[in-house]
């Protein structure tokens, strides 16, 4: 992969150039973090003359999920106008085609796109958004206390899922062109190729991270978690959880949705919007039966989905270790502690056999 060197001033100029060609989004903060009708929550659309990129330490407050899985997303449109020849005829909504560049992505979020692509591999809306979205990411120099990407098989220096990966040096950035989409963002630009000394320093940094990462991989075995379905810790977690759903909405790898119809002045649309397995109505059947009517059942399902059901079907855990759920849980439920407890329980069971 080609590696280039770019100064902060050149990066700002490059983003201004992208803004003229594409729709560019950057992390929002403060008042600018308010929901905008043309932007994903937690991000803002870059305008001409915008201030230089401000990148918070650790993951951005909002993940990139909404760029692939908008909230809400129009699937079909129709009219109920009695005088219209196509009354009640549903038509597929036009999929947006404008290229969008998301700048400021961390490796954990980039990894979440690949995970979500597993269940959505045949979803035309997700795939259309994936094709038109370019991710410009920054590897992590500093990790928050809530970050645990290493435990989930990731790395602060990971490039997978990004199109351009920037790593900070003392006075500049080293830009790794990960794929053709990333190369197209730099097409026609005269940028400096990174020197041997800089490449060597970057390689050493990655090796150091890889060495520390391998020692922290989660030892939890998804295939064995079925043995803990009735473990007493689920009741304790269920008692603590208030089922607010914050963990699922801010999670980059939670993808549950509901579908509803909205009609305004005879014009209707069928929308898909985020839902949460933590909500009592999520699993409610039309008959009135609810297989997860108790909090303990919903809490257990949330963790077992990420740590057992998803890996049973697709392979990897459905978690990238971004730590957002750890930061924002109002009752301080920590998925890292849950994994440790489950691991210890499995070890104890094995020792008793």
N, C-alpha and C positions, 0 to 999 in steps of 0.2 A: 504493500500500500504506500502511496506517495505521501510524504510528510513535508509540509511547508511551514515557513516561519512568518508570523504576522504580528505587528505591534498593536497595542490597544487602539491607537488612533486609526490604523488601517482597518481594524475590525469594525469600528464605528462607521467608517466610510463605506465599508462593504455592506453593512446592514442598511445604510441609506440607499445604496444602489439596489439591493434586493427589494426595498420598499417600493421602488419605481416599477418593478417587474412583477412582483408577487404580493400576496397578502402575508404580512409578517407579524408574528405574535411574540411578545416578550412577557416575562413574569410581571404581574401587577402587585402593587403594595399600597397600603394606606387607602385613601379615598378612591384611587384608580382601580382597586380590587373589586369594586362593586360590579354586580352582574350587568353586562352590556348586551343588548339584543343581537349584536353581530359578533359576539366573542364568547369563548368558553369561560366559565367562572374562574376567577383567579389569574386570568391572563388579560392582556390588553393589546389592542391592535396598534402597531407602530405607525406613526404618522411622520410626514416629512419634517425634519428639524427636531425630532424627538431627542430627549436627553440620552446620554450614553447608557448602555445596558447596566442595570443594577441586578446583580445575581446574589441571592442570599446564600448563606452557608448551608450546606445540606440540600435535601430535596426542596423544590419549590412548594409553597403552601398548597397549590392545587396540582394534581397530576395531569398528564396529557390525555387521559382517557376520553375527555369530552371532545377532542378533535377527531376521534375515530367513532365515537359512540355519543353523538350530541344529545343534549338534554333540553327540550325533547327533540325528536327526529320525526319528520313527516314521511310516512311510508306511502300513503295513498291519498288522493283528493277526489271529491265528488260534489255534486250539486243536488239539492232537493227542490229546486225551482220547478214548479209544475209546468211552466212554459218552455223549459229547456229540453231539447230533443234527447239529451244524454242524462236525463234525470236518474239519479241513483246509480249511474254507471261509474264504477271506481277506476281511476287511472293512476298508474304509478307516477309518483312525484319525480321531477327532474333531479338527478343527482348533481350536486355542485362539481364543477370541473376546475375551477380556479386553483392554481398551485398555492399552497400555504406553507410557509416556512416558520417553524416553531423554534425559537432561539432561547437557550438557557436550560435545556433538558439535562437531567442527571442520568448516569448509567442505569440506576434502578428503574426509572421511568421508561427508558428505552427498552429495557428487558421486559417490561410489562406488556408492551405492544405485541411482542412475539408470543407471550403466554395467552393473551386474549385472542390472538389469531388462531389458536388451536380450536376452541369451540366455535369461532366465527369464520372458519376457513371457507365456508360456502355461503356466507351472508353477503349479498351484493352491495349493501349499503356500507358495511364495515370495510369491505375490500376496495370500494370506490374511494372512500376517505383515506385509506392506507396508500393507495397509488398516488394521490395528489398531495400528500403531506411529506415534507422533508424535515428531519430532526437534526438540529445543530446543537450538539451537547458539549458539556464541560465535565471532564473527569474531576474527581473530588480530591482536593488537597487536605481538607479538614472534614472530619465526620462528627456528626452530632452524637450525643450519648444515646439517642434513640435509634440510631442507624444500625442495622444488622444485615446488610446485604451479603456479607461474607458467610454468615451462617446459612444463607439460602443458595449458596453456590455462585453468587455474584462477586463483583469486585468494584472498589471505588475507581479503578482505572479501566473498567470494561468499555469496549467500543461497540459490542454487538447491539444491533438495533438502531444505531445512529447512522447518519449519512455523512456528517462531518463531526469529528471528535477533537475538541480543543483541550490541550493540557498546558497549564500555566508554567512559565519559566520565570526567572528573576525579573525580566523586563519585557516579556512578550508571550506569545502563545505558539505552541507547535500544533499545527492543524493536520490531522490525519484524514486523508480522503478515503473513506471506508468503501464507497461503492460508486456506481455511475451517477446516481442521483446527486450525490455529494459533489462529484466532479462537475456536473452541469451547473452547480451554484457558483463555481469558480471559473467557468469557461470564459476565455478571452482575457483573463486578468493576469498581469505580470507580477507574480508573487515570488518571494525568495524561497529557494529550496533549503530545507534544514541541513546544517552541516553534520559531519560525522560525530563531533563531540556532543552536539545536542541530541542526536539520535541515540548515542551510547548512554547519555544521562537518562533519557526517557526509557530506554530498555532496562536499565538498572532499577529505575523506579518501579516499573511494572513487575520485575522479578521480585523485588522486595515485597510488594503488595501480594503477589501470588503466593509467596512463601508463608506470609502471615494468614492469608485467606484459607489455605488448605488445612491449617491447624484449627480452624473455627467452624468447619462445615458441620451442619446439624447431623446428628447421628440417628435421628428419629427415622424409623422404618414404617412407611405408610402401610405396607401390606399387613403389618401386625396390629394396627390400631383398632381393628374390629374387636379385638379382645378386650378393649377398654370402653366399649360402648356403654356399659352400665357402671363405669367407674364413679366413685362418690364425688370426685372433684367437679363433675358437671353440675351437680346440684349447687355446690358452693358458687360456681361461676354464674349460674342462672339466678341465684339469689342476689348477686351483686349487680348484674346487668339490668339496665333500665329500658333496654330495647329501643333506644333513641335512633339507631341506625346510622349514627355518625361514622362508625368504623367502616361500614360498607360503602357509603357515599364518597368518602375521601380515599378509599382504597383504589389503587390503579388497576387491580386485577379482579375486582368485583364487577360482574357484568349482568346481574339479574335485571329483568325489565318487565313492564306491564304494557299493555296496549289498550288504548281507549279511543273513542270517536268524539270529536268536538265539532259542533255545528253552530255557526254564527251567521245570522241573516240568510239562512238557506245554503250557505257554503260550508261544506264539511271536509274534515281531514281525519285520517287515521294516524295516530301518533304512537311512537314508542318512546317510553321515558323510563328513567331509572327507578328501580324498586329495590326492596331490601328483604332478604330472608329473615331479618330480625323483626319485621312487622307482623303482628298477629293475622292480618288479612291476607298476607302473601300466600299462605298455603291453604286458605279456606276453600273448601269445595262448594259447588253450587248446592249440594245436598244439605250443607250446614256442617258436615263433618270437617274437622281440622286435625290432620295427622300431627301437626306441631302446634297444638293449642297452648302448650305451657312454655314459659320462658326457658326452662332448662332444656327443652327439646330444641328450641330455636338457637340457643347459645351453642349447644353441642353441634348442631348442624353447621353453623358458621365455621367452626374450627375444623370439623371433620371434612367439610368440603375442601378446604384449602390444603389440609394435611393428609387426607386419605382418598376421598372420592375423585378429586381432580387428578392426582398422580396415578390412581388406579386406572384411569381412562387415558390420560395423555402422557404420563411420565413424570414431569417435574412438579414440585409443590406450586400451588397457586399463590405465591407470595414472593416479593422481590426484596423484602427487608427494608423498605423505605422508612418505616417507623412512624408514619402519619397516625395510624390507629393508636399507637402508644402515646403520642403527644396529645391527641384530642379526646381520648376516652374520658368522660366526666367522672367515671368511678374507678379509674386507674387499672383497668384490666390490661395486662401486658402479654401479648402473644408469645414473647420469648419465655416468660415464666410458664405459660401453659405448655409449650414444647418441652421445656426442661422437666416439668412434672410428669408429662406423658412418657418421656424417655425413662425417667426413674421408675415409673410404675411398670413399664415393660421389662426393665432390668430385674425388678423384684419378682415379677411373675415368673420369669425364666429361672431365677435362682431357686424358686420354690418347687419347680417341676423336677 
